[in-house]
Amino acid sequence: MGTASMTASMTAYMTASMTARATASLLAAIALGGCDDPEFDSRVELSGYRVIGIEADPPQVAPDGSLTLRAHDFDDAGEAVEYAWSVCLVDPGAQANAPCPHAELSVVLDATRELSVDLGPDGLDLEGRLSASGPQFTPSGAPASPQTGFDIVVTLDSGADCDGCRQVRTVKRVRVLADPSATPSNNPRILSFDVEGTARAGETVTLRAEADSPEDYRDPLDDTATTESYLYTWYSALGETDPGLTFDEKRETQLELPDDAQPGTEFEVIVALRDSRRGLAVERQTVTVEP
């Protein structure tokens, strides 16, 4: 399915099934990742090396809190993968490659697929670094205050550890907020991910996911009660998913296998569930082409 037709399908479904507020909230959350953020990538074919997304747990953290960062990636070459993480402790702007505004706020993290980050005084000391760097501001021009909330920006450069192999840059924004009255933000949970039907050459199977209910929260813009929106992205290393993107209660897609798919071939399918508050959950299945 081409990018243009996928975008048209996405727009039509959103118009039919989502309120204007929920649509704006979800797309705004996606857009905050920056133009070169693979977390919202309409190319759903799995090949080579690519990053499905970065999971921050939790997606919203206190200024002295801790979080876990996980890279959800795919590599069909079987090579060892290198991970290079860094964080800018204040959002430098909408451009993903914008430099961190102060050297004190730029920190190199551990080079592993999954890592823990402590923002407190015994770790990165976020509040101490902000104080030492002088006044900092959000892209909107407001002071970067933990009481009103601001973003830190995590950058991952990753790829196969080999000469000439392509490196992929992925950007993740994490909300820092000290307000104890704010509704906590958690990652969604995928309860099950199934492949229904028989995977044979030229046949179509259904990919279906079940997830927990989206969270209710208070919209910080006008203090109204709001429910998160869900976006599912469907990936496959063989064949074509249609549609590649679905929303909210549309929790399935069709996977058409090519006519020349060879029996015994194993391939991976992935579903990534994102919510409108930057939450992410990823599940995988290995499928075998039947005779």
matplotlib code that plots the C-alpha trace (Angstrom):
import matplotlib.pyplot as plt

x = [0.0, 1.5, 2.1, -0.6, -3.3, -2.3, -2.6, -6.0, -7.3, -6.0, -7.7, -11.0, -11.0, -10.1, -12.9, -15.4, -14.3, -12.5, -13.6, -11.9, -10.2, -8.9, -7.6, -5.8, -4.4, -3.0, -1.5, 0.0, 1.7, 3.1, 4.3, 6.3, 8.7, 10.1, 10.2, 12.9, 11.3, 10.6, 8.0, 5.4, 6.6, 4.1, 6.5, 5.3, 7.5, 10.2, 13.5, 17.1, 17.5, 14.9, 13.6, 9.9, 10.0, 11.5, 9.4, 9.8, 8.4, 6.8, 6.1, 5.7, 8.2, 8.8, 12.0, 13.6, 12.1, 13.5, 12.5, 13.4, 14.2, 13.8, 14.6, 12.1, 13.9, 14.2, 17.2, 16.9, 20.7, 21.5, 24.3, 25.1, 23.5, 25.2, 23.2, 24.3, 22.0, 22.1, 19.6, 19.1, 17.5, 15.4, 13.6, 15.8, 13.0, 10.9, 13.8, 15.1, 18.7, 18.6, 21.6, 21.1, 21.1, 23.7, 26.6, 25.6, 22.2, 23.6, 24.4, 25.6, 23.9, 24.7, 25.2, 22.6, 19.3, 17.5, 18.7, 17.5, 17.8, 17.7, 16.9, 17.4, 20.4, 22.2, 21.8, 21.6, 20.6, 18.2, 17.2, 20.8, 21.9, 19.0, 19.9, 23.6, 22.8, 20.8, 17.2, 15.9, 12.8, 10.5, 9.9, 6.8, 8.9, 7.7, 10.2, 11.3, 9.7, 9.0, 5.8, 4.2, 6.0, 8.5, 10.1, 13.5, 14.7, 16.2, 18.2, 19.2, 21.7, 21.6, 22.4, 24.3, 27.9, 29.6, 31.5, 29.2, 26.0, 23.4, 22.8, 19.3, 18.5, 15.4, 14.1, 11.8, 10.4, 9.6, 7.4, 8.8, 6.1, 6.2, 2.5, 1.2, -2.4, -1.6, -3.1, -0.3, 0.6, 1.2, 2.1, -0.7, -0.7, -1.3, -3.1, -2.9, -1.6, -2.8, -2.4, -5.8, -5.9, -3.4, -0.3, 0.0, 1.4, -1.2, -3.5, -4.6, -4.5, -5.8, -3.5, -5.5, -4.6, -6.4, -5.4, -6.4, -8.7, -7.3, -6.7, -8.9, -7.1, -7.6, -6.6, -4.0, -5.1, -8.6, -8.9, -11.6, -12.0, -10.4, -9.8, -6.6, -6.7, -5.0, -3.0, -2.0, 0.8, 1.1, 4.4, 5.4, 8.6, 6.7, 3.7, 1.6, -0.6, -3.8, -4.4, -1.0, -2.5, -5.7, -7.3, -9.0, -11.4, -10.1, -7.7, -7.0, -5.6, -5.2, -1.9, -1.7, 1.2, 2.9, 2.2, 5.9, 6.1, 8.0, 6.7, 8.7, 9.7, 9.6, 9.0, 8.1, 5.0, 4.8, 2.1, 3.0, 0.3, 0.8, -1.5, -2.0, 0.2, 3.3, 2.8, 4.0, 3.6, 5.0, 4.3, 5.8, 4.9, 6.9, 4.9, 5.7, 4.5, 2.5, 2.5]
y = [0.0, 3.3, 6.2, 8.4, 5.7, 4.9, 8.5, 8.8, 5.7, 7.1, 10.4, 8.8, 6.5, 9.4, 11.5, 8.7, 7.5, 10.2, 13.5, 16.6, 17.0, 13.4, 13.6, 16.9, 15.4, 12.3, 14.0, 16.7, 14.0, 12.3, 15.6, 16.4, 13.6, 15.6, 15.0, 12.3, 10.4, 6.8, 6.5, 7.6, 6.1, 5.1, 2.6, -0.6, -3.1, -4.6, -4.9, -4.2, -2.4, 0.0, 1.3, 0.8, 3.2, 4.1, 3.2, 5.5, 3.9, 6.0, 8.4, 11.3, 11.6, 13.7, 15.9, 13.7, 10.5, 7.5, 6.0, 3.1, 3.6, 0.6, 0.5, -1.6, -2.4, -4.9, -6.3, -9.0, -9.3, -11.0, -8.5, -7.2, -3.8, -0.7, 1.7, 5.3, 7.2, 10.8, 13.2, 17.0, 18.0, 20.6, 20.6, 22.5, 23.0, 21.3, 20.2, 16.8, 17.7, 21.1, 21.3, 21.2, 24.9, 24.4, 21.9, 21.3, 19.9, 17.4, 14.0, 10.7, 7.6, 3.9, 2.1, -0.7, -1.6, -0.9, 1.4, 3.1, 6.9, 8.5, 12.3, 12.8, 14.4, 11.0, 10.5, 13.1, 15.8, 17.4, 20.3, 21.0, 21.1, 23.4, 25.7, 25.8, 26.4, 29.6, 30.2, 27.8, 28.1, 25.7, 26.0, 28.1, 30.6, 29.6, 29.0, 25.3, 24.7, 21.3, 22.8, 23.7, 20.9, 20.7, 18.1, 16.4, 15.0, 11.5, 10.7, 7.2, 6.5, 2.8, 0.3, -2.9, -2.9, -3.3, -1.1, 0.9, -0.1, 2.6, 4.2, 5.3, 8.3, 8.1, 10.9, 10.6, 13.4, 12.7, 15.0, 16.2, 17.4, 17.9, 18.7, 16.0, 16.7, 15.8, 12.5, 10.0, 8.8, 5.1, 3.1, 1.2, -2.6, -5.1, -8.0, -10.3, -10.3, -13.1, -14.2, -15.6, -17.8, -20.0, -18.2, -19.6, -18.1, -15.7, -16.0, -13.3, -13.6, -11.3, -9.6, -8.8, -7.1, -6.7, -3.9, -2.4, 0.6, 4.0, 6.2, 9.1, 12.3, 16.0, 18.0, 20.5, 23.1, 23.6, 21.2, 19.1, 15.4, 13.6, 10.0, 9.0, 8.1, 4.9, 4.4, 1.0, 0.5, -2.9, -4.2, -7.3, -8.6, -10.4, -9.4, -6.2, -5.0, -3.2, -0.8, -0.2, 2.2, 1.8, 3.9, 3.3, 0.3, -0.8, -3.3, -5.5, -5.5, -7.8, -9.2, -10.5, -12.9, -12.8, -15.5, -16.6, -17.0, -20.3, -22.9, -23.1, -19.4, -17.7, -14.0, -11.5, -9.4, -6.5, -4.3, -1.0, 0.7, 4.4, 6.6, 10.4, 11.0, 9.4, 6.0, 3.0, -0.8, -3.3, -7.0, -9.4, -12.8, -15.1, -16.6, -19.6, -19.9, -23.2, -25.5]
z = [0.0, -1.0, 1.4, -0.3, -0.1, 3.4, 4.4, 2.8, 4.6, 7.9, 7.4, 6.4, 9.5, 11.8, 10.5, 11.0, 14.4, 16.4, 17.9, 16.8, 20.3, 20.3, 16.8, 17.5, 20.7, 19.1, 16.1, 18.3, 20.4, 17.3, 15.8, 18.9, 18.0, 15.1, 11.3, 11.5, 14.4, 13.2, 15.9, 13.3, 10.1, 7.5, 5.9, 7.6, 5.7, 7.9, 6.1, 7.0, 10.3, 11.6, 15.0, 15.7, 18.5, 21.9, 25.0, 28.0, 31.2, 32.5, 29.7, 32.2, 35.1, 38.1, 38.0, 40.6, 39.3, 37.3, 34.0, 31.8, 28.1, 25.7, 22.0, 20.0, 16.8, 14.0, 12.1, 9.5, 8.9, 12.2, 13.0, 16.5, 17.0, 18.5, 20.6, 21.4, 23.7, 24.8, 26.4, 26.3, 29.6, 28.0, 24.6, 22.1, 19.7, 17.0, 14.9, 16.0, 15.2, 17.0, 19.4, 23.1, 24.3, 27.1, 27.5, 31.1, 29.9, 27.3, 28.8, 27.2, 28.5, 28.6, 25.3, 25.8, 24.2, 27.5, 30.3, 33.5, 33.9, 37.3, 37.1, 40.8, 42.6, 42.8, 39.0, 36.2, 38.7, 36.3, 38.7, 39.6, 36.0, 35.1, 37.9, 36.9, 33.2, 33.9, 32.7, 30.1, 28.0, 26.2, 22.4, 23.1, 25.1, 28.6, 31.4, 31.6, 35.0, 36.6, 38.2, 34.8, 32.9, 30.1, 27.8, 27.9, 24.6, 24.3, 21.1, 20.0, 17.2, 16.5, 13.8, 12.9, 14.1, 10.7, 8.3, 6.0, 7.8, 8.1, 11.4, 12.4, 14.6, 16.7, 19.0, 22.0, 24.1, 27.7, 29.9, 33.2, 35.6, 39.4, 39.8, 42.2, 41.0, 37.4, 36.1, 35.8, 32.3, 31.8, 28.7, 27.1, 27.4, 24.6, 26.1, 23.1, 19.5, 17.2, 13.6, 12.5, 9.4, 7.6, 6.2, 2.7, -0.5, -2.0, 1.0, 3.5, 7.2, 10.0, 12.5, 15.6, 18.9, 22.2, 24.5, 27.8, 27.9, 27.2, 30.2, 31.3, 32.3, 32.7, 29.6, 30.8, 28.2, 29.6, 32.5, 30.8, 31.2, 28.2, 27.1, 25.3, 21.7, 20.3, 17.1, 15.9, 13.4, 11.7, 10.4, 8.5, 7.1, 4.3, 2.3, 2.8, 5.7, 4.7, 6.4, 7.9, 10.5, 12.5, 15.3, 18.7, 18.4, 15.0, 16.4, 13.4, 9.8, 6.9, 5.8, 2.2, 1.5, -1.9, -4.4, -4.3, -0.6, 0.1, 2.5, 5.7, 5.5, 8.9, 9.2, 11.9, 12.3, 14.8, 16.2, 17.9, 20.0, 20.7, 22.8, 22.6, 25.7, 24.1, 25.5, 23.5, 23.6, 21.1, 20.5, 18.0, 16.5, 14.3, 11.5, 9.3, 5.7, 5.4, 2.4]

ax = plt.figure().add_subplot(projection="3d")
ax.plot(x, y, z, "-o")
ax.set_aspect("equal")
plt.show()
